[in-house]
Amino acid sequence: MATLILVAGLSLVSCKGLRVYVGKTIPPNFTFSAGMFAECCTDFDTFAVFEEGSKMPLWRIVASKQILGKSEADSLTIHYGKAPDRVQQEIPTSGEPPPLVEEKQYLAVAGSSSYVPWARVRFIIKDNQIVSLPTQPHDNP
């Protein structure tokens, strides 16, 4: 019985890591949360948006060092196509990324090569609004 209680307790406080969310406006805003009990996997150095099924991102930004700690996660917003301070746009190499298209599905990911899984959110543009979709286990870049 004590083992069962210990396992249940550990699952409640286990590392939840970083999560990414997408807003409803176009172009979208992406926000982040590290979760109340997150102790690992809350930093990231890469953020990218892919068209569903593509291995090449439409837009990717990178930092020279990891840019997000747990305390910073709840206040960071990334606007599609606008690289925030401390990061550089890598794809496209210059200019703005292509606009997102109605009825196409997209995947946005945030992460680091030092851990898996990456934070991710799937979405589609429908009726001129962003609609979040469930993520799939194979959604990592």
C-alpha positions as semicolon CSV with decimal commas, in nm:
position;residue;x (nm);y (nm);z (nm)
1;M;0,000;0,000;0,000
2;A;0,283;0,241;0,087
3;T;0,443;0,168;-0,253
4;L;0,119;0,254;-0,431
5;I;0,091;0,583;-0,243
6;L;0,455;0,666;-0,322
7;V;0,409;0,590;-0,694
8;A;0,089;0,797;-0,709
9;G;0,260;1,086;-0,531
10;L;0,561;1,078;-0,761
11;S;0,340;1,082;-1,069
12;L;0,170;1,397;-0,943
13;V;0,497;1,584;-0,895
14;S;0,695;1,431;-1,182
15;C;0,862;1,654;-1,437
16;K;0,603;1,788;-1,677
17;G;0,854;1,989;-1,877
18;L;0,781;2,274;-2,112
19;R;0,446;2,319;-2,288
20;V;0,364;2,543;-2,584
21;Y;0,023;2,690;-2,667
22;V;-0,107;2,875;-2,973
23;G;-0,344;3,173;-2,966
24;K;-0,647;3,214;-3,193
25;T;-0,535;3,521;-3,390
26;I;-0,358;3,521;-3,727
27;P;-0,060;3,536;-3,741
28;P;-0,049;3,331;-3,421
29;N;0,112;3,406;-3,088
30;F;0,278;3,121;-2,902
31;T;0,296;3,113;-2,524
32;F;0,475;2,874;-2,291
33;S;0,434;2,714;-1,951
34;A;0,678;2,510;-1,748
35;G;0,416;2,376;-1,505
36;M;0,409;2,424;-1,132
37;F;0,626;2,121;-1,050
38;A;0,859;2,124;-1,351
39;E;1,222;2,077;-1,252
40;C;1,365;1,973;-1,586
41;C;1,320;2,033;-1,957
42;T;1,201;2,393;-1,918
43;D;1,475;2,559;-2,123
44;F;1,483;2,575;-2,500
45;D;1,713;2,712;-2,765
46;T;1,507;2,640;-3,079
47;F;1,152;2,725;-3,182
48;A;1,011;2,624;-3,521
49;V;0,685;2,607;-3,715
50;F;0,636;2,328;-3,969
51;E;0,366;2,259;-4,222
52;E;0,223;1,919;-4,128
53;G;0,422;1,641;-4,296
54;S;0,722;1,858;-4,387
55;K;1,067;1,803;-4,241
56;M;1,177;2,157;-4,330
57;P;1,037;2,432;-4,107
58;L;0,863;2,736;-4,250
59;W;1,018;2,941;-3,972
60;R;1,290;2,862;-3,720
61;I;1,454;3,081;-3,461
62;V;1,752;2,983;-3,247
63;A;1,945;3,124;-2,952
64;S;2,316;3,097;-2,890
65;K;2,232;2,960;-2,544
66;Q;1,916;2,825;-2,389
67;I;1,675;3,112;-2,343
68;L;1,393;3,003;-2,120
69;G;1,397;2,917;-1,755
70;K;1,095;2,810;-1,553
71;S;1,033;3,161;-1,419
72;E;1,047;3,311;-1,769
73;A;0,818;3,053;-1,932
74;D;0,490;3,203;-1,815
75;S;0,569;3,548;-1,955
76;L;0,724;3,471;-2,295
77;T;0,520;3,521;-2,611
78;I;0,658;3,454;-2,958
79;H;0,474;3,615;-3,251
80;Y;0,495;3,412;-3,573
81;G;0,753;3,576;-3,798
82;K;0,899;3,809;-3,531
83;A;1,215;3,689;-3,358
84;P;1,219;3,805;-2,994
85;D;1,526;3,953;-2,825
86;R;1,815;3,712;-2,769
87;V;1,734;3,491;-3,069
88;Q;1,813;3,493;-3,439
89;Q;1,599;3,383;-3,729
90;E;1,759;3,089;-3,904
91;I;1,484;2,996;-4,155
92;P;1,420;3,177;-4,375
93;T;1,769;3,327;-4,376
94;S;1,621;3,672;-4,439
95;G;1,281;3,831;-4,462
96;E;0,953;3,709;-4,323
97;P;0,836;3,348;-4,325
98;P;0,551;3,256;-4,558
99;P;0,202;3,336;-4,435
100;L;0,007;3,049;-4,285
101;V;-0,271;2,920;-4,510
102;E;-0,635;2,837;-4,434
103;E;-0,708;2,462;-4,392
104;K;-0,341;2,357;-4,376
105;Q;-0,222;2,189;-4,058
106;Y;0,085;2,312;-3,873
107;L;0,312;2,197;-3,594
108;A;0,502;2,437;-3,367
109;V;0,784;2,297;-3,152
110;A;1,016;2,433;-2,885
111;G;1,308;2,240;-2,749
112;S;1,673;2,165;-2,718
113;S;1,902;1,893;-2,840
114;S;1,969;1,809;-2,475
115;Y;1,627;1,651;-2,412
116;V;1,326;1,488;-2,573
117;P;1,032;1,521;-2,610
118;W;1,007;1,874;-2,738
119;A;0,712;2,092;-2,643
120;R;0,471;2,096;-2,935
121;V;0,132;2,217;-3,048
122;R;-0,059;2,128;-3,366
123;F;-0,303;2,371;-3,521
124;I;-0,503;2,456;-3,830
125;I;-0,646;2,781;-3,965
126;K;-1,021;2,750;-4,008
127;D;-1,270;3,032;-4,070
128;N;-0,988;3,285;-4,028
129;Q;-0,904;3,159;-3,677
130;I;-0,642;2,931;-3,527
131;V;-0,781;2,602;-3,395
132;S;-0,562;2,378;-3,175
133;L;-0,548;2,010;-3,263
134;P;-0,445;1,711;-3,050
135;T;-0,077;1,625;-3,070
136;Q;0,046;1,285;-3,180
137;P;0,339;1,082;-3,040
138;H;0,528;1,113;-3,372
139;D;0,499;1,494;-3,379
140;N;0,858;1,559;-3,268
141;P;1,079;1,721;-3,531
